[in-house]
Amino acid sequence: MSVTREQNYVGVFDGKVGFGTRPAVIVIDFTLAYTTPGSPFFAEGVVRAVADTVPLLAAARAAGVPVIHTRVEYHPSGADGGWFVRKVPALRKMVAGEPLAQIDPKVAPLPEEVVLVKQYPSPFFGTPLAPMLAAMGIDTLILAGCSTSGCVRAGALDGVQHGYRVIVPRECVGDRHDGPHDANLFDINAKYGDVVALDEVITHLGGLATKAA
């Protein structure tokens, strides 16, 4: 008897982590490379995700929730990107001073928000993110960014491996194509964290703001 994909996961990959008490929002690589037509990385799915992240950031800031941004940048030689740059040669566009490597102004960091520069998919790898989160007493990561199948998935995996609850508002992540996007959201929700509606996250953040008032 055949079963659906969802039925095959029931009782095995259907747990929930839920929200903790001290979240941080991690905005992964929402740079102009993904939102500028003509860029090799341009993706309509990311353009939509950037727009939907604007209210997420507003809710987080209103609640006093830390917001941390990441972006990718390489030395002109690409040496600091190792085999990753060899595998994805378009990454050579992401060098210091290149406009495409800058964060999209729609989700621009506030002056007090940290921007981490990275060279690999995970926001944890080769950055001070882990000790920062530990020092702030964070227990929950709310991930926005791109791409769903790359850096967001890597962040979700490393997040749970570092001991954090992982929450992904589905409207706030994007990819080049629906297939990889949908498949990776399914996997993240099955194994590493909770993929939820943006409204649910905003409601939760609103509750934190009320408690803090």
C-alpha positions as CSV (number, residue, x, y, z in Angstrom):
1,M,0.0,0.0,0.0
2,S,1.4,3.4,-1.0
3,V,1.6,6.2,1.5
4,T,2.0,9.9,1.0
5,R,5.2,11.7,1.9
6,E,3.5,13.3,4.9
7,Q,2.1,9.9,6.1
8,N,5.6,8.4,5.9
9,Y,6.9,11.0,8.3
10,V,4.2,10.8,11.0
11,G,5.5,9.6,14.3
12,V,9.1,9.8,13.1
13,F,9.8,13.4,11.9
14,D,6.9,15.4,13.3
15,G,8.1,16.8,16.6
16,K,7.9,20.5,17.4
17,V,10.5,22.7,19.2
18,G,8.4,25.8,19.8
19,F,9.6,29.2,20.9
20,G,11.8,29.7,23.8
21,T,12.0,32.8,26.0
22,R,15.0,34.7,24.5
23,P,14.9,34.8,20.6
24,A,17.2,36.5,18.1
25,V,16.5,37.1,14.5
26,I,19.2,36.1,12.1
27,V,18.9,37.7,8.6
28,I,21.0,35.6,6.3
29,D,22.5,37.2,3.1
30,F,19.7,39.4,1.9
31,T,22.1,41.3,-0.3
32,L,21.5,43.1,-3.6
33,A,23.0,40.1,-5.4
34,Y,19.7,38.3,-5.0
35,T,17.3,41.3,-5.6
36,T,18.9,43.1,-8.5
37,P,17.7,42.0,-12.0
38,G,20.7,41.0,-14.1
39,S,22.7,39.7,-11.2
40,P,23.8,36.1,-11.6
41,F,22.1,35.3,-8.2
42,F,18.8,37.2,-8.9
43,A,15.8,35.3,-7.6
44,E,12.2,36.4,-7.6
45,G,11.6,34.2,-4.5
46,V,14.2,36.2,-2.6
47,V,12.6,39.5,-3.7
48,R,9.3,38.3,-2.1
49,A,11.1,37.1,1.0
50,V,12.9,40.4,1.5
51,A,9.5,42.2,1.3
52,D,8.0,39.9,3.9
53,T,10.9,40.3,6.2
54,V,10.3,44.0,6.6
55,P,7.4,43.4,9.1
56,L,9.3,40.7,10.8
57,L,12.1,43.1,11.6
58,A,9.7,45.8,12.7
59,A,8.1,43.3,15.2
60,A,11.5,42.1,16.5
61,R,12.8,45.6,17.0
62,A,9.6,46.7,18.7
63,A,10.0,43.7,21.1
64,G,13.7,44.5,21.8
65,V,14.7,41.2,20.2
66,P,18.3,41.2,18.9
67,V,18.7,41.3,15.1
68,I,21.9,40.0,13.5
69,H,22.6,40.2,9.8
70,T,25.1,38.3,7.6
71,R,26.5,38.9,4.2
72,V,29.1,37.2,2.0
73,E,32.3,38.9,0.9
74,Y,35.6,37.6,-0.5
75,H,39.1,38.8,-1.2
76,P,39.4,39.7,-4.9
77,S,41.5,36.5,-5.3
78,G,38.7,34.3,-4.0
79,A,41.3,32.5,-1.9
80,D,39.3,32.9,1.3
81,G,36.4,31.1,-0.3
82,G,38.5,28.0,-1.1
83,W,36.7,25.2,-3.0
84,F,33.3,26.9,-2.5
85,V,34.3,29.7,-4.8
86,R,35.6,27.1,-7.3
87,K,32.3,25.3,-7.2
88,V,30.2,28.5,-7.5
89,P,32.4,30.8,-9.6
90,A,29.8,33.6,-9.6
91,L,30.7,34.1,-5.9
92,R,33.7,36.1,-7.2
93,K,31.2,38.9,-7.8
94,M,30.9,39.2,-4.0
95,V,34.1,41.1,-3.3
96,A,34.8,44.1,-1.1
97,G,33.4,47.2,-2.6
98,E,31.0,45.4,-5.0
99,P,27.5,46.8,-4.7
100,L,25.9,43.4,-5.1
101,A,27.6,42.3,-1.8
102,Q,25.8,44.9,0.2
103,I,22.6,44.3,2.1
104,D,19.3,45.3,0.4
105,P,18.2,48.7,1.8
106,K,14.7,47.3,2.4
107,V,16.1,45.3,5.2
108,A,19.0,47.5,6.1
109,P,20.6,47.0,9.5
110,L,20.1,49.6,12.2
111,P,23.4,51.2,13.4
112,E,23.3,49.1,16.6
113,E,22.8,45.8,14.8
114,V,25.7,43.6,14.1
115,V,26.6,42.5,10.5
116,L,28.7,39.4,10.2
117,V,30.8,38.9,7.1
118,K,31.1,35.2,6.1
119,Q,32.6,33.2,3.3
120,Y,30.7,29.9,3.6
121,P,27.0,28.9,3.8
122,S,26.5,28.7,7.5
123,P,26.2,31.9,9.5
124,F,28.1,30.1,12.3
125,F,31.1,28.9,10.3
126,G,34.2,31.1,10.6
127,T,32.2,33.9,12.4
128,P,31.7,34.9,16.1
129,L,28.0,34.2,15.9
130,A,28.0,31.3,18.4
131,P,29.8,33.1,21.3
132,M,27.7,36.2,20.6
133,L,24.5,34.3,21.0
134,A,25.8,32.6,24.1
135,A,26.8,35.9,25.7
136,M,23.3,37.3,25.0
137,G,21.6,34.3,26.5
138,I,19.7,33.5,23.3
139,D,17.7,30.2,23.2
140,T,15.8,30.6,19.9
141,L,16.9,31.5,16.4
142,I,14.3,33.0,14.0
143,L,15.9,32.6,10.6
144,A,15.1,34.8,7.6
145,G,17.2,34.9,4.4
146,C,18.5,33.1,1.4
147,S,18.9,30.8,-0.1
148,T,16.5,28.3,1.5
149,S,18.5,25.3,0.1
150,G,21.9,26.8,1.0
151,C,22.7,29.2,3.7
152,V,19.3,29.0,5.5
153,R,19.4,25.3,5.6
154,A,23.0,25.4,6.8
155,G,22.0,27.9,9.5
156,A,19.1,25.7,10.6
157,L,21.4,22.7,10.9
158,D,24.2,24.5,12.7
159,G,21.6,26.2,14.9
160,V,20.1,23.0,16.3
161,Q,23.6,21.5,16.6
162,H,24.7,24.5,18.7
163,G,21.7,23.9,21.0
164,Y,19.2,26.4,19.8
165,R,15.5,26.2,18.9
166,V,15.2,27.0,15.2
167,I,12.1,28.8,13.9
168,V,11.8,29.6,10.1
169,P,8.9,31.9,9.0
170,R,8.3,30.4,5.6
171,E,7.5,33.7,3.9
172,C,10.8,35.2,5.0
173,V,13.1,32.8,3.1
174,G,13.6,32.4,-0.6
175,D,15.4,30.5,-3.3
176,R,15.9,30.5,-7.1
177,H,13.3,27.8,-7.8
178,D,10.2,26.5,-5.9
179,G,11.5,22.8,-6.0
180,P,14.6,23.3,-3.9
181,H,12.8,25.9,-1.7
182,D,9.9,23.6,-0.9
183,A,12.0,20.5,-0.4
184,N,14.4,22.2,2.0
185,L,11.6,23.8,4.0
186,F,10.1,20.3,4.3
187,D,13.4,18.9,5.5
188,I,14.0,21.7,8.0
189,N,10.6,21.3,9.4
190,A,11.0,17.5,9.7
191,K,14.4,17.5,11.2
192,Y,15.9,20.7,12.5
193,G,13.3,23.2,13.5
194,D,9.7,24.5,13.1
195,V,8.7,26.1,9.7
196,V,5.8,28.4,10.6
197,A,3.7,31.2,9.2
198,L,5.1,34.7,9.5
199,D,1.9,35.8,11.3
200,E,2.6,33.2,14.0
201,V,6.1,34.7,14.6
202,I,4.9,38.3,14.6
203,T,2.2,37.3,17.1
204,H,4.8,35.7,19.4
205,L,7.1,38.8,19.1
206,G,4.1,41.0,19.9
207,G,3.5,39.1,23.1
208,L,7.2,39.7,24.1
209,A,6.8,43.4,23.4
210,T,3.7,43.5,25.6
211,K,5.5,41.7,28.5
212,A,8.4,44.1,28.2
213,A,6.2,47.2,28.3
